[in-house]
């Protein structure tokens, strides 16, 4: 019997699982029956978290959101970072979770 990873699913892993259950029933069943579902979910989760970090850093750099701005105008920095994170998450959901 295959050893299941001890890692826990977080937001992106759970979102991927729900998507597969609701929209890709065949793929979900196949992964489940072969014992590869958890590994698949963890791979997607890790990729999504890495991609979020990459996109967020790149967008922040492109928009000039720096530590200097954070110290000068914290509310502006928070507003910009929230917008960047939201945009980055939309990209990650499209590329990895709902694909």
N, CA, C and O atoms as a printed pandas DataFrame, in Angstrom:
     atom_number atom_name residue_name chain_id  residue_number  x_coord  y_coord  z_coord
0              1         N          UNK        A               1    0.839   -1.192    0.000
1              2        CA          UNK        A               1    0.000    0.000    0.000
2              3         C          UNK        A               1    0.874    1.242    0.000
3              4         O          UNK        A               1    1.883    1.303    0.703
4              5         N          UNK        A               2    0.484    2.227   -0.788
5              6        CA          UNK        A               2    1.251    3.464   -0.895
6              7         C          UNK        A               2    1.176    4.268    0.392
7              8         O          UNK        A               2    0.130    4.359    1.036
8              9         N          UNK        A               3    2.319    4.851    0.749
9             10        CA          UNK        A               3    2.351    5.753    1.898
10            11         C          UNK        A               3    1.748    7.083    1.472
11            12         O          UNK        A               3    2.139    7.642    0.448
12            13         N          UNK        A               4    0.817    7.584    2.235
13            14        CA          UNK        A               4    0.241    8.894    1.953
14            15         C          UNK        A               4    1.107    9.953    2.623
15            16         O          UNK        A               4    1.560    9.760    3.751
16            17         N          UNK        A               5    1.341   11.070    1.939
17            18        CA          UNK        A               5    2.140   12.148    2.533
18            19         C          UNK        A               5    1.509   12.644    3.831
19            20         O          UNK        A               5    0.287   12.673    3.980
20            21         N          UNK        A               6    2.369   13.030    4.756
21            22        CA          UNK        A               6    1.890   13.501    6.053
22            23         C          UNK        A               6    1.526   14.986    6.021
23            24         O          UNK        A               6    1.002   15.521    6.998
24            25         N          UNK        A               7    1.803   15.642    4.904
25            26        CA          UNK        A               7    1.524   17.072    4.805
26            27         C          UNK        A               7    0.020   17.339    4.790
27            28         O          UNK        A               7   -0.783   16.481    4.421
28            29         N          UNK        A               8   -0.327   18.537    5.198
29            30        CA          UNK        A               8   -1.731   18.940    5.291
30            31         C          UNK        A               8   -2.079   19.824    4.099
31            32         O          UNK        A               8   -1.266   20.634    3.653
32            33         N          UNK        A               9   -3.287   19.660    3.595
33            34        CA          UNK        A               9   -3.746   20.530    2.521
34            35         C          UNK        A               9   -4.078   21.901    3.081
35            36         O          UNK        A               9   -4.701   22.027    4.135
36            37         N          UNK        A              10   -3.654   22.917    2.360
37            38        CA          UNK        A              10   -4.000   24.285    2.718
38            39         C          UNK        A              10   -4.980   24.807    1.662
39            40         O          UNK        A              10   -5.549   24.035    0.891
40            41         N          UNK        A              11   -5.160   26.091    1.642
41            42        CA          UNK        A              11   -6.152   26.737    0.788
42            43         C          UNK        A              11   -6.147   26.226   -0.659
43            44         O          UNK        A              11   -7.184   25.805   -1.171
44            45         N          UNK        A              12   -4.988   26.265   -1.313
45            46        CA          UNK        A              12   -4.936   25.920   -2.729
46            47         C          UNK        A              12   -5.150   24.432   -2.977
47            48         O          UNK        A              12   -5.785   24.054   -3.961
48            49         N          UNK        A              13   -4.639   23.605   -2.113
49            50        CA          UNK        A              13   -4.869   22.163   -2.245
50            51         C          UNK        A              13   -6.343   21.814   -2.095
51            52         O          UNK        A              13   -6.872   20.985   -2.835
52            53         N          UNK        A              14   -6.995   22.446   -1.143
53            54        CA          UNK        A              14   -8.420   22.197   -0.930
54            55         C          UNK        A              14   -9.265   22.748   -2.076
55            56         O          UNK        A              14  -10.261   22.141   -2.469
56            57         N          UNK        A              15   -8.862   23.901   -2.607
57            58        CA          UNK        A              15   -9.589   24.479   -3.748
58            59         C          UNK        A              15   -9.474   23.563   -4.964
59            60         O          UNK        A              15  -10.450   23.355   -5.685
60            61         N          UNK        A              16   -8.276   23.016   -5.190
61            62        CA          UNK        A              16   -8.063   22.107   -6.314
62            63         C          UNK        A              16   -8.911   20.844   -6.146
63            64         O          UNK        A              16   -9.522   20.368   -7.103
64            65         N          UNK        A              17   -8.942   20.313   -4.938
65            66        CA          UNK        A              17   -9.739   19.105   -4.666
66            67         C          UNK        A              17  -11.207   19.363   -4.968
67            68         O          UNK        A              17  -11.852   18.553   -5.634
68            69         N          UNK        A              18  -11.734   20.464   -4.494
69            70        CA          UNK        A              18  -13.139   20.819   -4.734
70            71         C          UNK        A              18  -13.403   20.970   -6.226
71            72         O          UNK        A              18  -14.418   20.493   -6.734
72            73         N          UNK        A              19  -12.487   21.636   -6.928
73            74        CA          UNK        A              19  -12.645   21.815   -8.374
74            75         C          UNK        A              19  -12.702   20.460   -9.088
75            76         O          UNK        A              19  -13.564   20.229   -9.935
76            77         N          UNK        A              20  -11.768   19.568   -8.730
77            78        CA          UNK        A              20  -11.767   18.246   -9.364
78            79         C          UNK        A              20  -13.058   17.487   -9.065
79            80         O          UNK        A              20  -13.632   16.868   -9.960
80            81         N          UNK        A              21  -13.513   17.528   -7.830
81            82        CA          UNK        A              21  -14.741   16.825   -7.442
82            83         C          UNK        A              21  -15.945   17.341   -8.217
83            84         O          UNK        A              21  -16.809   16.557   -8.614
84            85         N          UNK        A              22  -16.010   18.642   -8.436
85            86        CA          UNK        A              22  -17.195   19.244   -9.047
86            87         C          UNK        A              22  -17.133   19.322  -10.571
87            88         O          UNK        A              22  -18.173   19.302  -11.230
88            89         N          UNK        A              23  -15.924   19.410  -11.143
89            90        CA          UNK        A              23  -15.825   19.667  -12.582
90            91         C          UNK        A              23  -15.019   18.638  -13.366
91            92         O          UNK        A              23  -15.149   18.565  -14.588
92            93         N          UNK        A              24  -14.205   17.855  -12.706
93            94        CA          UNK        A              24  -13.361   16.857  -13.375
94            95         C          UNK        A              24  -13.504   15.518  -12.653
95            96         O          UNK        A              24  -12.529   14.952  -12.157
96            97         N          UNK        A              25  -14.738   15.031  -12.607
97            98        CA          UNK        A              25  -15.043   13.833  -11.826
98            99         C          UNK        A              25  -14.211   12.620  -12.231
99           100         O          UNK        A              25  -13.794   11.842  -11.374
100          101         N          UNK        A              26  -13.968   12.452  -13.529
101          102        CA          UNK        A              26  -13.177   11.318  -14.005
102          103         C          UNK        A              26  -11.742   11.385  -13.509
103          104         O          UNK        A              26  -11.201   10.399  -13.008
104          105         N          UNK        A              27  -11.139   12.535  -13.650
105          106        CA          UNK        A              27   -9.762   12.726  -13.178
106          107         C          UNK        A              27   -9.688   12.533  -11.668
107          108         O          UNK        A              27   -8.774   11.879  -11.164
108          109         N          UNK        A              28  -10.654   13.104  -10.949
109          110        CA          UNK        A              28  -10.685   12.961   -9.493
110          111         C          UNK        A              28  -10.766   11.490   -9.103
111          112         O          UNK        A              28  -10.003   11.026   -8.255
112          113         N          UNK        A              29  -11.689   10.759   -9.719
113          114        CA          UNK        A              29  -11.864    9.333   -9.400
114          115         C          UNK        A              29  -10.611    8.538   -9.727
115          116         O          UNK        A              29  -10.196    7.675   -8.954
116          117         N          UNK        A              30  -10.008    8.831  -10.877
117          118        CA          UNK        A              30   -8.787    8.127  -11.269
118          119         C          UNK        A              30   -7.653    8.351  -10.290
119          120         O          UNK        A              30   -6.963    7.407   -9.903
120          121         N          UNK        A              31   -7.460    9.592   -9.891
121          122        CA          UNK        A              31   -6.405    9.902   -8.915
122          123         C          UNK        A              31   -6.692    9.248   -7.567
123          124         O          UNK        A              31   -5.788    8.740   -6.904
124          125         N          UNK        A              32   -7.948    9.270   -7.179
125          126        CA          UNK        A              32   -8.344    8.682   -5.896
126          127         C          UNK        A              32   -8.124    7.178   -5.901
127          128         O          UNK        A              32   -7.560    6.627   -4.956
128          129         N          UNK        A              33   -8.566    6.514   -6.961
129          130        CA          UNK        A              33   -8.466    5.055   -7.035
130          131         C          UNK        A              33   -7.032    4.556   -7.149
131          132         O          UNK        A              33   -6.717    3.459   -6.688
132          133         N          UNK        A              34   -6.163    5.354   -7.760
133          134        CA          UNK        A              34   -4.761    4.942   -7.888
134          135         C          UNK        A              34   -3.908    5.401   -6.705
135          136         O          UNK        A              34   -2.711    5.122   -6.655
136          137         N          UNK        A              35   -4.521    6.097   -5.766
137          138        CA          UNK        A              35   -3.785    6.545   -4.584
138          139         C          UNK        A              35   -2.886    7.739   -4.842
139          140         O          UNK        A              35   -1.989    8.026   -4.049
140          141         N          UNK        A              36   -3.120    8.443   -5.951
141          142        CA          UNK        A              36   -2.262    9.574   -6.297
142          143         C          UNK        A              36   -2.911   10.930   -6.026
143          144         O          UNK        A              36   -2.306   11.968   -6.297
144          145         N          UNK        A              37   -4.113   10.933   -5.503
145          146        CA          UNK        A              37   -4.837   12.195   -5.293
146          147         C          UNK        A              37   -4.084   13.138   -4.362
147          148         O          UNK        A              37   -3.879   14.304   -4.698
148          149         N          UNK        A              38   -3.676   12.652   -3.212
149          150        CA          UNK        A              38   -3.026   13.529   -2.231
150          151         C          UNK        A              38   -1.724   14.102   -2.787
151          152         O          UNK        A              38   -1.436   15.283   -2.597
152          153         N          UNK        A              39   -0.937   13.271   -3.471
153          154        CA          UNK        A              39    0.307   13.772   -4.067
154          155         C          UNK        A              39    0.016   14.850   -5.104
155          156         O          UNK        A              39    0.705   15.869   -5.163
156          157         N          UNK        A              40   -1.011   14.617   -5.922
157          158        CA          UNK        A              40   -1.402   15.613   -6.933
158          159         C          UNK        A              40   -1.790   16.929   -6.256
159          160         O          UNK        A              40   -1.334   17.998   -6.662
160          161         N          UNK        A              41   -2.622   16.848   -5.236
161          162        CA          UNK        A              41   -3.086   18.052   -4.544
162          163         C          UNK        A              41   -1.929   18.805   -3.902
163          164         O          UNK        A              41   -1.874   20.033   -3.951
164          165         N          UNK        A              42   -1.012   18.068   -3.304
165          166        CA          UNK        A              42    0.146   18.704   -2.669
166          167         C          UNK        A              42    1.069   19.353   -3.701
167          168         O          UNK        A              42    1.631   20.416   -3.438
168          169         N          UNK        A              43    1.232   18.733   -4.864
169          170        CA          UNK        A              43    2.049   19.327   -5.931
170          171         C          UNK        A              43    1.427   20.633   -6.421
171          172         O          UNK        A              43    2.124   21.633   -6.594
172          173         N          UNK        A              44    0.121   20.620   -6.642
173          174        CA          UNK        A              44   -0.582   21.819   -7.096
174          175         C          UNK        A              44   -0.482   22.905   -6.025
175          176         O          UNK        A              44   -0.239   24.073   -6.331
176          177         N          UNK        A              45   -0.669   22.511   -4.783
177          178        CA          UNK        A              45   -0.609   23.450   -3.661
178          179         C          UNK        A              45    0.760   24.128   -3.597
179          180         O          UNK        A              45    0.844   25.349   -3.464
180          181         N          UNK        A              46    1.823   23.344   -3.690
181          182        CA          UNK        A              46    3.170   23.894   -3.614
182          183         C          UNK        A              46    3.436   24.822   -4.805
183          184         O          UNK        A              46    3.996   25.907   -4.645
184          185         N          UNK        A              47    3.031   24.385   -5.990
185          186        CA          UNK        A              47    3.229   25.207   -7.183
186          187         C          UNK        A              47    2.458   26.520   -7.071
187          188         O          UNK        A              47    2.970   27.576   -7.442
188          189         N          UNK        A              48    1.236   26.458   -6.563
189          190        CA          UNK        A              48    0.409   27.664   -6.418
190          191         C          UNK        A              48    1.030   28.638   -5.421
191          192         O          UNK        A              48    1.055   29.846   -5.657
192          193         N          UNK        A              49    1.529   28.110   -4.310
193          194        CA          UNK        A              49    2.144   28.982   -3.308
194          195         C          UNK        A              49    3.414   29.639   -3.848
195          196         O          UNK        A              49    3.657   30.821   -3.607
196          197         N          UNK        A              50    4.218   28.873   -4.573
197          198        CA          UNK        A              50    5.436   29.442   -5.169
198          199         C          UNK        A              50    5.088   30.487   -6.223
199          200         O          UNK        A              50    5.705   31.551   -6.283
200          201         N          UNK        A              51    4.107   30.180   -7.042
201          202        CA          UNK        A              51    3.699   31.106   -8.108
202          203         C          UNK        A              51    3.145   32.399   -7.513
203          204         O          UNK        A              51    3.423   33.486   -8.019
204          205         N          UNK        A              52    2.360   32.281   -6.439
205          206        CA          UNK        A              52    1.828   33.474   -5.756
206          207         C          UNK        A              52    2.970   34.376   -5.302
207          208         O          UNK        A              52    2.937   35.592   -5.494
208          209         N          UNK        A              53    3.971   33.763   -4.703
209          210        CA          UNK        A              53    5.109   34.528   -4.204
210          211         C          UNK        A              53    5.847   35.216   -5.353
211          212         O          UNK        A              53    6.186   36.396   -5.260
212          213         N          UNK        A              54    6.095   34.473   -6.438
213          214        CA          UNK        A              54    6.805   35.034   -7.594
214          215         C          UNK        A              54    6.034   36.204   -8.208
215          216         O          UNK        A              54    6.600   37.270   -8.454
216          217         N          UNK        A              55    4.750   35.997   -8.450
217          218        CA          UNK        A              55    3.940   37.030   -9.094
218          219         C          UNK        A              55    3.827   38.258   -8.197
219          220         O          UNK        A              55    3.949   39.388   -8.670
220          221         N          UNK        A              56    3.597   38.040   -6.909
221          222        CA          UNK        A              56    3.456   39.147   -5.970
222          223         C          UNK        A              56    4.731   39.987   -5.933
223          224         O          UNK        A              56    4.672   41.216   -5.978
224          225         N          UNK        A              57    5.883   39.321   -5.850
225          226        CA          UNK        A              57    7.156   40.046   -5.821
226          227         C          UNK        A              57    7.362   40.840   -7.103
227          228         O          UNK        A              57    7.779   41.997   -7.062
228          229         N          UNK        A              58    7.065   40.211   -8.255
229          230        CA          UNK        A              58    7.266   40.880   -9.538
230          231         C          UNK        A              58    6.335   42.078   -9.680
231          232         O          UNK        A              58    6.769   43.152  -10.095
232          233         N          UNK        A              59    5.067   41.906   -9.342
233          234        CA          UNK        A              59    4.103   42.994   -9.471
234          235         C          UNK        A              59    4.444   44.141   -8.521
235          236         O          UNK        A              59    4.315   45.311   -8.883
236          237         N          UNK        A              60    4.876   43.807   -7.315
237          238        CA          UNK        A              60    5.254   44.845   -6.355
238          239         C          UNK        A              60    6.443   45.639   -6.884
239          240         O          UNK        A              60    6.473   46.865   -6.775
240          241         N          UNK        A              61    7.414   44.947   -7.450
241          242        CA          UNK        A              61    8.577   45.634   -8.016
242          243         C          UNK        A              61    8.156   46.521   -9.191
243          244         O          UNK        A              61    8.604   47.661   -9.310
244          245         N          UNK        A              62    7.300   45.988  -10.045
245          246        CA          UNK        A              62    6.840   46.750  -11.214
246          247         C          UNK        A              62    6.081   48.014  -10.811
247          248         O          UNK        A              62    6.161   49.035  -11.495
248          249         N          UNK        A              63    5.354   47.944   -9.714
249          250        CA          UNK        A              63    4.526   49.075   -9.276
250          251         C          UNK        A              63    5.222   49.964   -8.240
251          252         O          UNK        A              63    4.627   50.913   -7.730
252          253         N          UNK        A              64    6.476   49.652   -7.936
253          254        CA          UNK        A              64    7.232   50.480   -7.004
254          255         C          UNK        A              64    6.776   50.369   -5.552
255          256         O          UNK        A              64    6.928   51.310   -4.773
256          257         N          UNK        A              65    6.222   49.226   -5.198
257          258        CA          UNK        A              65    5.792   49.011   -3.814
258          259         C          UNK        A              65    6.996   48.468   -3.046
259          260         O          UNK        A              65    7.377   47.306   -3.190
260          261         N          UNK        A              66    7.581   49.338   -2.228
261          262        CA          UNK        A              66    8.845   49.022   -1.556
262          263         C          UNK        A              66    8.701   49.136   -0.036
263          264         O          UNK        A              66    7.680   49.587    0.484
264          265         N          UNK        A              67    9.752   48.714    0.648
265          266        CA          UNK        A              67    9.804   48.881    2.098
266          267         C          UNK        A              67    9.835   50.365    2.465
267          268         O          UNK        A              67    9.323   50.769    3.509
268          269         N          UNK        A              68   10.434   51.157    1.606
269          270        CA          UNK        A              68   10.465   52.606    1.829
270          271         C          UNK        A              68    9.048   53.176    1.833
271          272         O          UNK        A              68    8.695   53.984    2.692
272          273         N          UNK        A              69    8.238   52.744    0.860
273          274        CA          UNK        A              69    6.842   53.178    0.819
274          275         C          UNK        A              69    6.106   52.702    2.069
275          276         O          UNK        A              69    5.289   53.425    2.639
276          277         N          UNK        A              70    6.408   51.484    2.479
277          278        CA          UNK        A              70    5.760   50.915    3.676
278          279         C          UNK        A              70    6.042   51.793    4.901
279          280         O          UNK        A              70    5.153   52.020    5.722
280          281         N          UNK        A              71    7.261   52.279    5.019
281          282        CA          UNK        A              71    7.600   53.103    6.184
282          283         C          UNK        A              71    7.056   54.531    6.057
283          284         O          UNK        A              71    6.746   55.166    7.065
284          285         N          UNK        A              72    6.939   55.033    4.831
285          286        CA          UNK        A              72    6.453   56.399    4.623
286          287         C          UNK        A              72    4.927   56.496    4.688
287          288         O          UNK        A              72    4.376   57.399    5.317
288          289         N          UNK        A              73    4.257   55.548    4.024
289          290        CA          UNK        A              73    2.791   55.604    3.910
290          291         C          UNK        A              73    2.239   54.182    3.997
291          292         O          UNK        A              73    1.949   53.536    2.990
292          293         N          UNK        A              74    2.106   53.725    5.236
293          294        CA          UNK        A              74    1.726   52.335    5.467
294          295         C          UNK        A              74    0.358   51.984    4.871
295          296         O          UNK        A              74    0.188   50.892    4.330
296          297         N          UNK        A              75   -0.602   52.882    4.961
297          298        CA          UNK        A              75   -1.939   52.592    4.429
298          299         C          UNK        A              75   -1.900   52.440    2.909
299          300         O          UNK        A              75   -2.565   51.565    2.354
300          301         N          UNK        A              76   -1.131   53.280    2.244
301          302        CA          UNK        A              76   -0.980   53.180    0.787
302          303         C          UNK        A              76   -0.327   51.847    0.421
303          304         O          UNK        A              76   -0.742   51.181   -0.528
304          305         N          UNK        A              77    0.704   51.466    1.186
305          306        CA          UNK        A              77    1.401   50.201    0.954
306          307         C          UNK        A              77    0.444   49.029    1.106
307          308         O          UNK        A              77    0.437   48.123    0.272
308          309         N          UNK        A              78   -0.365   49.037    2.162
309          310        CA          UNK        A              78   -1.339   47.963    2.398
310          311         C          UNK        A              78   -2.346   47.894    1.256
311          312         O          UNK        A              78   -2.662   46.812    0.762
312          313         N          UNK        A              79   -2.840   49.039    0.846
313          314        CA          UNK        A              79   -3.809   49.097   -0.248
314          315         C          UNK        A              79   -3.216   48.498   -1.529
315          316         O          UNK        A              79   -3.857   47.681   -2.191
316          317         N          UNK        A              80   -2.011   48.899   -1.869
317          318        CA          UNK        A              80   -1.363   48.400   -3.082
318          319         C          UNK        A              80   -1.071   46.899   -2.982
319          320         O          UNK        A              80   -1.289   46.159   -3.942
320          321         N          UNK        A              81   -0.582   46.451   -1.826
321          322        CA          UNK        A              81   -0.268   45.028   -1.662
322          323         C          UNK        A              81   -1.530   44.168   -1.710
323          324         O          UNK        A              81   -1.507   43.070   -2.265
324          325         N          UNK        A              82   -2.612   44.649   -1.143
325          326        CA          UNK        A              82   -3.869   43.890   -1.224
326          327         C          UNK        A              82   -4.322   43.755   -2.671
327          328         O          UNK        A              82   -4.779   42.690   -3.087
328          329         N          UNK        A              83   -4.198   44.824   -3.431
329          330        CA          UNK        A              83   -4.565   44.790   -4.841
330          331         C          UNK        A              83   -3.660   43.831   -5.617
331          332         O          UNK        A              83   -4.135   43.059   -6.450
332          333         N          UNK        A              84   -2.379   43.882   -5.345
333          334        CA          UNK        A              84   -1.417   43.000   -6.004
334          335         C          UNK        A              84   -1.707   41.544   -5.668
335          336         O          UNK        A              84   -1.725   40.694   -6.558
336          337         N          UNK        A              85   -1.932   41.253   -4.398
337          338        CA          UNK        A              85   -2.218   39.870   -3.991
338          339         C          UNK        A              85   -3.492   39.350   -4.651
339          340         O          UNK        A              85   -3.559   38.195   -5.071
340          341         N          UNK        A              86   -4.493   40.208   -4.735
341          342        CA          UNK        A              86   -5.744   39.806   -5.376
342          343         C          UNK        A              86   -5.503   39.466   -6.849
343          344         O          UNK        A              86   -5.977   38.440   -7.337
344          345         N          UNK        A              87   -4.780   40.313   -7.543
345          346        CA          UNK        A              87   -4.471   40.064   -8.955
346          347         C          UNK        A              87   -3.627   38.805   -9.131
347          348         O          UNK        A              87   -3.873   38.005  -10.034
348          349         N          UNK        A              88   -2.643   38.639   -8.273
349          350        CA          UNK        A              88   -1.776   37.455   -8.344
350          351         C          UNK        A              88   -2.587   36.182   -8.108
351          352         O          UNK        A              88   -2.376   35.171   -8.777
352          353         N          UNK        A              89   -3.510   36.240   -7.158
353          354        CA          UNK        A              89   -4.319   35.053   -6.875
354          355         C          UNK        A              89   -5.215   34.696   -8.050
355          356         O          UNK        A              89   -5.408   33.516   -8.343
356          357         N          UNK        A              90   -5.766   35.696   -8.725
357          358        CA          UNK        A              90   -6.586   35.418   -9.912
358          359         C          UNK        A              90   -5.764   34.674  -10.962
359          360         O          UNK        A              90   -6.260   33.745  -11.599
360          361         N          UNK        A              91   -4.523   35.078  -11.140
361          362        CA          UNK        A              91   -3.644   34.415  -12.108
362          363         C          UNK        A              91   -3.384   32.972  -11.676
363          364         O          UNK        A              91   -3.474   32.055  -12.492
364          365         N          UNK        A              92   -3.065   32.770  -10.408
365          366        CA          UNK        A              92   -2.766   31.430   -9.891
366          367         C          UNK        A              92   -3.987   30.517  -10.016
367          368         O          UNK        A              92   -3.857   29.355  -10.400
368          369         N          UNK        A              93   -5.155   31.034   -9.699
369          370        CA          UNK        A              93   -6.375   30.216   -9.804
370          371         C          UNK        A              93   -6.603   29.790  -11.247
371          372         O          UNK        A              93   -6.961   28.641  -11.509
372          373         N          UNK        A              94   -6.400   30.701  -12.174
373          374        CA          UNK        A              94   -6.608   30.391  -13.592
374          375         C          UNK        A              94   -5.561   29.406  -14.101
375          376         O          UNK        A              94   -5.894   28.450  -14.801
376          377         N          UNK        A              95   -4.293   29.636  -13.750
377          378        CA          UNK        A              95   -3.205   28.803  -14.258
378          379         C          UNK        A              95   -3.167   27.410  -13.646
379          380         O          UNK        A              95   -2.918   26.430  -14.348
380          381         N          UNK        A              96   -3.410   27.316  -12.351
381          382        CA          UNK        A              96   -3.142   26.055  -11.653
382          383         C          UNK        A              96   -4.359   25.360  -11.042
383          384         O          UNK        A              96   -4.488   24.140  -11.142
384          385         N          UNK        A              97   -5.222   26.100  -10.433
385          386        CA          UNK        A              97   -6.317   25.470   -9.687
386          387         C          UNK        A              97   -7.453   25.053  -10.608
387          388         O          UNK        A              97   -7.920   23.915  -10.549
388          389         N          UNK        A              98   -7.895   25.964  -11.453
389          390        CA          UNK        A              98   -9.057   25.693  -12.310
390          391         C          UNK        A              98   -8.628   25.332  -13.721
391          392         O          UNK        A              98   -9.172   25.858  -14.693
392          393         N          UNK        A              99   -7.667   24.449  -13.837
393          394        CA          UNK        A              99   -7.131   24.069  -15.130
394          395         C          UNK        A              99   -7.125   22.566  -15.257
395          396         O          UNK        A              99   -6.706   22.035  -16.286
